[in-house]
Amino acid sequence: MTWNANREELNWNYLGYLASNVRSVLLPIKGGRQLVISPRDLQYLSKGKQFFESAIAGCSSYEEPARLFSIREQNVPTAATALRVAVEVYRSIHATPPASLEDLARKLKGYTATLDTVEHGPAGEKVQEKPLNELIRFIEALIERASTERYRATKTARA
């Protein structure tokens, strides 16, 4: 039991760390400042996109159940895990689960598109305010959830 609790705590630590770093890239853009994105920031944005892409793969699992267990790369959760986290975070923001997996996938694809726009920086198109605010809101809820789960995992491991 302790090993699983430690592993879950590490997963939430990583997810919270990743989300915090993505948020730190997005907040100056929300404030209207032009930002020169460093190679390290690009890595965080890429990992963030991979998380959303994994959750999107989970959304299509109804037609393709094998996609639930797909892993694209190290430190990217399986589609099943990413989908579970995305649904829980969505529910914490909206107080209801998504209407359908297609609706959730559409929302997550919007987040991915916003991250793409940010990634291409000043040379790319300007980031639209509403999608950016929604993405930041989702990421902040993800950070809060990660903090809660890390605390719960630590408390469970000590018990």
Secondary structure, DSSP 8 states (H G I E B T S, - for coil): -HHHHHHHHHHHHHHHHHHHHHHHHHHHHHTT------HHHHHHHHHHHHHHHHHHHHHGGGT-GGGGG---STT---HHHHHHHHHHHHHHHHSS--S-HHHHHHHHHHHHHHHHHHHTGGGS----HHHHHHHHHHHHHHHHHHHHHHHHHHHHHH-
